[in-house]
Amino acid sequence: MFGRLGGTELIVILVVGFLIFGPKKLPEIGKSFGDTIREFKKSAKATEDEIKEAVEMESIKEN
């Protein structure tokens, strides 16, 4: 139920965004939000890789 946004929900979000921020500011906000999500994913991936590497090193030390 809460996992995905449908077409109607996206339209409502866009309309509210236009009303609050205006059509000139909305693309800038969208780009900033996209950049933020991209950086978050990159950081999460780097952290995941560091943890996997630490676990592998620990298992090598134990053997």
Phi and psi in radians as a Rosetta constraint file:
Dihedral C 1 N 2 CA 2 C 2 CIRCULARHARMONIC -1.773 0.35
Dihedral N 2 CA 2 C 2 N 3 CIRCULARHARMONIC 0.033 0.35
Dihedral C 2 N 3 CA 3 C 3 CIRCULARHARMONIC -1.303 0.35
Dihedral N 3 CA 3 C 3 N 4 CIRCULARHARMONIC -0.580 0.35
Dihedral C 3 N 4 CA 4 C 4 CIRCULARHARMONIC -2.328 0.35
Dihedral N 4 CA 4 C 4 N 5 CIRCULARHARMONIC 2.635 0.35
Dihedral C 4 N 5 CA 5 C 5 CIRCULARHARMONIC -1.694 0.35
Dihedral N 5 CA 5 C 5 N 6 CIRCULARHARMONIC 2.342 0.35
Dihedral C 5 N 6 CA 6 C 6 CIRCULARHARMONIC -1.588 0.35
Dihedral N 6 CA 6 C 6 N 7 CIRCULARHARMONIC -3.121 0.35
Dihedral C 6 N 7 CA 7 C 7 CIRCULARHARMONIC -1.095 0.35
Dihedral N 7 CA 7 C 7 N 8 CIRCULARHARMONIC -0.719 0.35
Dihedral C 7 N 8 CA 8 C 8 CIRCULARHARMONIC -1.117 0.35
Dihedral N 8 CA 8 C 8 N 9 CIRCULARHARMONIC -0.744 0.35
Dihedral C 8 N 9 CA 9 C 9 CIRCULARHARMONIC -1.107 0.35
Dihedral N 9 CA 9 C 9 N 10 CIRCULARHARMONIC -0.722 0.35
Dihedral C 9 N 10 CA 10 C 10 CIRCULARHARMONIC -1.113 0.35
Dihedral N 10 CA 10 C 10 N 11 CIRCULARHARMONIC -0.700 0.35
Dihedral C 10 N 11 CA 11 C 11 CIRCULARHARMONIC -1.112 0.35
Dihedral N 11 CA 11 C 11 N 12 CIRCULARHARMONIC -0.753 0.35
Dihedral C 11 N 12 CA 12 C 12 CIRCULARHARMONIC -1.093 0.35
Dihedral N 12 CA 12 C 12 N 13 CIRCULARHARMONIC -0.748 0.35
Dihedral C 12 N 13 CA 13 C 13 CIRCULARHARMONIC -1.079 0.35
Dihedral N 13 CA 13 C 13 N 14 CIRCULARHARMONIC -0.768 0.35
Dihedral C 13 N 14 CA 14 C 14 CIRCULARHARMONIC -1.113 0.35
Dihedral N 14 CA 14 C 14 N 15 CIRCULARHARMONIC -0.751 0.35
Dihedral C 14 N 15 CA 15 C 15 CIRCULARHARMONIC -1.093 0.35
Dihedral N 15 CA 15 C 15 N 16 CIRCULARHARMONIC -0.798 0.35
Dihedral C 15 N 16 CA 16 C 16 CIRCULARHARMONIC -1.087 0.35
Dihedral N 16 CA 16 C 16 N 17 CIRCULARHARMONIC -0.705 0.35
Dihedral C 16 N 17 CA 17 C 17 CIRCULARHARMONIC -1.077 0.35
Dihedral N 17 CA 17 C 17 N 18 CIRCULARHARMONIC -0.758 0.35
Dihedral C 17 N 18 CA 18 C 18 CIRCULARHARMONIC -1.080 0.35
Dihedral N 18 CA 18 C 18 N 19 CIRCULARHARMONIC -0.720 0.35
Dihedral C 18 N 19 CA 19 C 19 CIRCULARHARMONIC -1.168 0.35
Dihedral N 19 CA 19 C 19 N 20 CIRCULARHARMONIC -0.668 0.35
Dihedral C 19 N 20 CA 20 C 20 CIRCULARHARMONIC -1.406 0.35
Dihedral N 20 CA 20 C 20 N 21 CIRCULARHARMONIC -0.859 0.35
Dihedral C 20 N 21 CA 21 C 21 CIRCULARHARMONIC -1.789 0.35
Dihedral N 21 CA 21 C 21 N 22 CIRCULARHARMONIC -0.386 0.35
Dihedral C 21 N 22 CA 22 C 22 CIRCULARHARMONIC 1.539 0.35
Dihedral N 22 CA 22 C 22 N 23 CIRCULARHARMONIC 2.740 0.35
Dihedral C 22 N 23 CA 23 C 23 CIRCULARHARMONIC -1.214 0.35
Dihedral N 23 CA 23 C 23 N 24 CIRCULARHARMONIC -0.375 0.35
Dihedral C 23 N 24 CA 24 C 24 CIRCULARHARMONIC -1.363 0.35
Dihedral N 24 CA 24 C 24 N 25 CIRCULARHARMONIC -0.608 0.35
Dihedral C 24 N 25 CA 25 C 25 CIRCULARHARMONIC -1.513 0.35
Dihedral N 25 CA 25 C 25 N 26 CIRCULARHARMONIC -0.436 0.35
Dihedral C 25 N 26 CA 26 C 26 CIRCULARHARMONIC -1.059 0.35
Dihedral N 26 CA 26 C 26 N 27 CIRCULARHARMONIC -0.752 0.35
Dihedral C 26 N 27 CA 27 C 27 CIRCULARHARMONIC -1.089 0.35
Dihedral N 27 CA 27 C 27 N 28 CIRCULARHARMONIC -0.625 0.35
Dihedral C 27 N 28 CA 28 C 28 CIRCULARHARMONIC -1.140 0.35
Dihedral N 28 CA 28 C 28 N 29 CIRCULARHARMONIC -0.720 0.35
Dihedral C 28 N 29 CA 29 C 29 CIRCULARHARMONIC -1.147 0.35
Dihedral N 29 CA 29 C 29 N 30 CIRCULARHARMONIC -0.732 0.35
Dihedral C 29 N 30 CA 30 C 30 CIRCULARHARMONIC -1.078 0.35
Dihedral N 30 CA 30 C 30 N 31 CIRCULARHARMONIC -0.734 0.35
Dihedral C 30 N 31 CA 31 C 31 CIRCULARHARMONIC -1.138 0.35
Dihedral N 31 CA 31 C 31 N 32 CIRCULARHARMONIC -0.764 0.35
Dihedral C 31 N 32 CA 32 C 32 CIRCULARHARMONIC -1.089 0.35
Dihedral N 32 CA 32 C 32 N 33 CIRCULARHARMONIC -0.735 0.35
Dihedral C 32 N 33 CA 33 C 33 CIRCULARHARMONIC -1.105 0.35
Dihedral N 33 CA 33 C 33 N 34 CIRCULARHARMONIC -0.750 0.35
Dihedral C 33 N 34 CA 34 C 34 CIRCULARHARMONIC -1.081 0.35
Dihedral N 34 CA 34 C 34 N 35 CIRCULARHARMONIC -0.743 0.35
Dihedral C 34 N 35 CA 35 C 35 CIRCULARHARMONIC -1.101 0.35
Dihedral N 35 CA 35 C 35 N 36 CIRCULARHARMONIC -0.698 0.35
Dihedral C 35 N 36 CA 36 C 36 CIRCULARHARMONIC -1.123 0.35
Dihedral N 36 CA 36 C 36 N 37 CIRCULARHARMONIC -0.789 0.35
Dihedral C 36 N 37 CA 37 C 37 CIRCULARHARMONIC -1.102 0.35
Dihedral N 37 CA 37 C 37 N 38 CIRCULARHARMONIC -0.724 0.35
Dihedral C 37 N 38 CA 38 C 38 CIRCULARHARMONIC -1.073 0.35
Dihedral N 38 CA 38 C 38 N 39 CIRCULARHARMONIC -0.785 0.35
Dihedral C 38 N 39 CA 39 C 39 CIRCULARHARMONIC -1.134 0.35
Dihedral N 39 CA 39 C 39 N 40 CIRCULARHARMONIC -0.681 0.35
Dihedral C 39 N 40 CA 40 C 40 CIRCULARHARMONIC -1.093 0.35
Dihedral N 40 CA 40 C 40 N 41 CIRCULARHARMONIC -0.783 0.35
Dihedral C 40 N 41 CA 41 C 41 CIRCULARHARMONIC -1.101 0.35
Dihedral N 41 CA 41 C 41 N 42 CIRCULARHARMONIC -0.693 0.35
Dihedral C 41 N 42 CA 42 C 42 CIRCULARHARMONIC -1.122 0.35
Dihedral N 42 CA 42 C 42 N 43 CIRCULARHARMONIC -0.737 0.35
Dihedral C 42 N 43 CA 43 C 43 CIRCULARHARMONIC -1.158 0.35
Dihedral N 43 CA 43 C 43 N 44 CIRCULARHARMONIC -0.726 0.35
Dihedral C 43 N 44 CA 44 C 44 CIRCULARHARMONIC -1.109 0.35
Dihedral N 44 CA 44 C 44 N 45 CIRCULARHARMONIC -0.706 0.35
Dihedral C 44 N 45 CA 45 C 45 CIRCULARHARMONIC -1.138 0.35
Dihedral N 45 CA 45 C 45 N 46 CIRCULARHARMONIC -0.739 0.35
Dihedral C 45 N 46 CA 46 C 46 CIRCULARHARMONIC -1.111 0.35
Dihedral N 46 CA 46 C 46 N 47 CIRCULARHARMONIC -0.725 0.35
Dihedral C 46 N 47 CA 47 C 47 CIRCULARHARMONIC -1.129 0.35
Dihedral N 47 CA 47 C 47 N 48 CIRCULARHARMONIC -0.751 0.35
Dihedral C 47 N 48 CA 48 C 48 CIRCULARHARMONIC -1.059 0.35
Dihedral N 48 CA 48 C 48 N 49 CIRCULARHARMONIC -0.743 0.35
Dihedral C 48 N 49 CA 49 C 49 CIRCULARHARMONIC -1.111 0.35
Dihedral N 49 CA 49 C 49 N 50 CIRCULARHARMONIC -0.715 0.35
Dihedral C 49 N 50 CA 50 C 50 CIRCULARHARMONIC -1.120 0.35
Dihedral N 50 CA 50 C 50 N 51 CIRCULARHARMONIC -0.707 0.35
Dihedral C 50 N 51 CA 51 C 51 CIRCULARHARMONIC -1.155 0.35
Dihedral N 51 CA 51 C 51 N 52 CIRCULARHARMONIC -0.768 0.35
Dihedral C 51 N 52 CA 52 C 52 CIRCULARHARMONIC -1.065 0.35
Dihedral N 52 CA 52 C 52 N 53 CIRCULARHARMONIC -0.721 0.35
Dihedral C 52 N 53 CA 53 C 53 CIRCULARHARMONIC -1.123 0.35
Dihedral N 53 CA 53 C 53 N 54 CIRCULARHARMONIC -0.722 0.35
Dihedral C 53 N 54 CA 54 C 54 CIRCULARHARMONIC -1.134 0.35
Dihedral N 54 CA 54 C 54 N 55 CIRCULARHARMONIC -0.695 0.35
Dihedral C 54 N 55 CA 55 C 55 CIRCULARHARMONIC -1.147 0.35
Dihedral N 55 CA 55 C 55 N 56 CIRCULARHARMONIC -0.729 0.35
Dihedral C 55 N 56 CA 56 C 56 CIRCULARHARMONIC -1.115 0.35
Dihedral N 56 CA 56 C 56 N 57 CIRCULARHARMONIC -0.737 0.35
Dihedral C 56 N 57 CA 57 C 57 CIRCULARHARMONIC -1.128 0.35
Dihedral N 57 CA 57 C 57 N 58 CIRCULARHARMONIC -0.671 0.35
Dihedral C 57 N 58 CA 58 C 58 CIRCULARHARMONIC -1.152 0.35
Dihedral N 58 CA 58 C 58 N 59 CIRCULARHARMONIC -0.698 0.35
Dihedral C 58 N 59 CA 59 C 59 CIRCULARHARMONIC -1.216 0.35
Dihedral N 59 CA 59 C 59 N 60 CIRCULARHARMONIC -0.567 0.35
Dihedral C 59 N 60 CA 60 C 60 CIRCULARHARMONIC -1.180 0.35
Dihedral N 60 CA 60 C 60 N 61 CIRCULARHARMONIC -0.711 0.35
Dihedral C 60 N 61 CA 61 C 61 CIRCULARHARMONIC -1.099 0.35
Dihedral N 61 CA 61 C 61 N 62 CIRCULARHARMONIC -0.645 0.35
Dihedral C 61 N 62 CA 62 C 62 CIRCULARHARMONIC -1.211 0.35
Dihedral N 62 CA 62 C 62 N 63 CIRCULARHARMONIC -0.501 0.35
